[in-house]
Amino acid sequence: MSAQERVTIKIPKALYKNIQEIIKDTGFSSVTDFIVYVLRDVISMKSTANSQPSLSKDDIDAIKKKLKSLGYL
């Protein structure tokens, strides 16, 4: 994505610093990369929620396991 295809979004500085701490030692190279990933994931979940049935117990367990491995749970 070129610089011409990007826009600036302002977030609170405290949130930015918190995200910096969260992404340390992860595969994310910047706060922007992390935010783009999260927003794409949320949008994807929203668009698929209308077309697919709810998650199974196994799906929920797999998501919890992944979130735990990433340090969110």
C-alpha positions in Angstrom: 0.0 0.0 0.0 1.5 3.3 -1.0 1.6 6.4 1.1 -1.0 8.0 -1.2 -3.5 5.2 -0.2 -3.3 5.9 3.5 -5.1 8.3 5.8 -4.2 9.5 9.3 -6.4 8.5 12.2 -5.8 10.1 15.6 -6.0 8.0 18.8 -5.3 9.0 22.4 -1.5 8.9 23.2 -2.1 6.7 26.2 -3.8 4.1 23.9 -0.9 4.3 21.4 1.6 3.7 24.2 -0.4 0.8 25.5 -0.5 -0.8 22.1 3.3 -0.3 21.8 3.7 -2.4 25.0 1.2 -5.1 23.8 3.0 -5.6 20.5 6.5 -5.9 21.9 8.1 -9.2 20.9 5.2 -10.0 18.4 5.2 -10.2 14.7 3.8 -6.6 14.4 6.4 -4.1 13.2 4.4 -1.1 14.2 1.3 0.1 16.0 -0.3 1.0 12.7 0.2 -2.6 11.5 -1.5 -3.9 14.6 -4.4 -1.5 14.3 -4.9 -2.3 10.7 -4.9 -6.1 11.5 -7.4 -5.6 14.3 -9.8 -3.4 12.3 -9.7 -5.9 9.3 -10.5 -8.7 11.7 -13.4 -6.8 13.3 -14.8 -5.9 9.8 -14.4 -9.5 8.6 -16.2 -10.8 11.7 -19.0 -8.3 11.2 -19.5 -9.2 7.5 -19.4 -12.9 8.1 -21.7 -12.7 11.1 -24.6 -12.0 8.8 -23.9 -14.9 6.5 -22.7 -17.7 8.8 -24.1 -19.4 11.8 -22.7 -18.7 15.2 -19.4 -20.2 16.3 -19.2 -23.8 17.6 -17.8 -24.6 21.0 -14.6 -25.9 19.3 -14.3 -22.6 17.4 -14.6 -20.6 20.6 -12.1 -22.9 22.4 -9.6 -22.4 19.5 -10.0 -18.6 19.6 -9.5 -18.6 23.3 -6.4 -20.7 23.0 -5.0 -18.3 20.3 -5.8 -15.2 22.4 -4.1 -16.8 25.4 -1.0 -17.6 23.4 -0.9 -14.0 22.3 -1.1 -12.8 25.9 -4.7 -11.4 25.8 -6.2 -13.9 28.2 
